[in-house]
Amino acid sequence: MLNLRTLSRRRPLVALIILILLLGGGYAVRAFHHTDGGPARTTNTSASASGAAGQPGTSAPDGSAAPHGSTALSRLPVQAQTTVRLIQRRGPFPYRSDGIVYNNLERRLPIKPRGYYHEYTVSTPGSADRGARRIITGGDGEFYYTSDHYDSFVHVDVSG
């Protein structure tokens, strides 16, 4: 028979074990969700992109964004233009996570090796957090803009 003292010592241990199991299960579900092998969704590169309206992009046959059909940098929101200039100058960046590897898990950009793409935050006025807008850079110098947190991209012509 357990006495009260032994039972009170075991409660934190049992709670810790349950917490670890729940976290492990959550990570397993998330990993399965991102590697389920299902078909990649088609990229909607004709999204208005908050300032890139009227500049449709294109999709490659595999559903990834094709680099032709670019949108001029001048057609993007001023905050995106500022982010591109910071990237070209190599910073300093306002967000600690700027420059981290973008894994392209949704496969909306051309498939490249891990580490090829990097993401940068495009500030969103009035947003309490980083917001949904990003610039993604590729290892060959290409730039992509998303206004909807990776649901769609436009290829950006940084010379315009």
N, C-alpha and C positions, 0 to 999 in steps of 0.2 A: 504494500500500500504506500502511495506517495504522500509525503507530508507537504504541508503548505510551503515550506522553505524550498524544497526541491522543485516543486511545480513553478514557483516564481522565478527560479534560475533558468528554467527551460523555455519559458515564453519568449524571451528575446532571441534565443537560438532558433526556435521554430519559426518565428516571424522572419528572421534573416534567411532561412532556407526557403521559405515561401516566396520572399522577395526575389531571391536569386533565380528560382524556377520561373517566376513570372517574367523577369527581364530576359532570361534565356529564350523563353517561348516567344516573346515579342520580337527579339532579334531574328529568330528562326523564321517567323512569319514574314517579316520585312525582307529578309534575304530571299525567301521563296517568291515573294511578290515581284522582286526586281530581276529574278532569273528564271521566270516561269517558261521561257522559251516561246511565248506567244508571239503573234505577229506584231511588228512595230506599227504604230499608228502613223498615218500619213501626216506629213508636215503641212500645216496651213500657213504658208509663207505670204499669203495675200492679206493677212490681217492688217488693220489700219495702223497698228503700232504707234498710236498716239503721236501723230506728226509725220508718219510715213504713208499716209493715205494716198491712194492713187498710184503707188509704186508696187505693183504685184511682183512677188518673187515666183519661183518655180519649184517643183518637186522633182527629184530624180525618180526613176522607175522603182527603186528600192524603198521609196517613201522618205528618203533623207533630203535635206535642203540642197539644192544644186547651187553652185557659186555664181551662175549667170542670173540675170534679172536683178541686179543689185539696186539698192536704194542709196542715194547720195547721202553722205553724212549730214549735209545741211538740211535734209528733210526730217531728220530725227529731232526729238526734243532737245532743248538746249542742255539739259543735264546729261544726256547721252553724249553730246558733242564734247562736253567738259570731261567726261570719263575717258573718252577716246584720247583726248589731248594728254590727260594724265598717264594713260598707258604708254603713249608714244614717248613721253618724257621719263617713263619708269617711276612715276610717283612724285611726291608722296601721296598715298591713298588714304581716304578718310575712314575706311572700314578695315578692321583687322583681317577679315576673311577675303579681302580683295587679292586676287592673284592665285587663289587656291585652284587645284585641279578640278575641272568639270568633267565628269565621267561619261556624259552623253548616254545615260542609262535608258532614256526614252528613245534613243536612236533617231532623233529628229535632225541631226547633223550628219554629214558623211562619216562613216565608220572609220575610226583611226585608233592607233594604239593608246593605251592608258597614259595619261600625262601630256597628250597632244594639245588638249584644250584647257584653257584657264578662264575663270569667270571673274567679273568685276561688277560691283554694284553701281547702278545708275540711281542716284538719289531721287526720291519721290516726295515732292513738297507735301506737307501735311501728314505724311506717314509716320507712325510711331516706331516703326522698325525699318528694316532695309527695303521693304517694299518688294514688288514683283519684277522690277525692270533690271535687266542685266546686259552687259556686253560680254560676249564670249570671243576669245581670241584663239586662233589656231597656230600650230607650229610653223606653218608656211607664211604667216603674216596676215591671214584672213581675219575679218571681224564679222560677227553676227550680233544682232540686237533682238532681244525678246522683251515684250512689254507684259507678258502674261505668265511669267515664271516657267519658261521652257515649253509651253504648249505649242508655240509657233516661233519661227525665227525669220528675220530678213537678213540677207547678206548685205553688208554695208560697204559701199565704195568710199573709202576714207579720203580719196583725192578730191571728192566733190562735196 
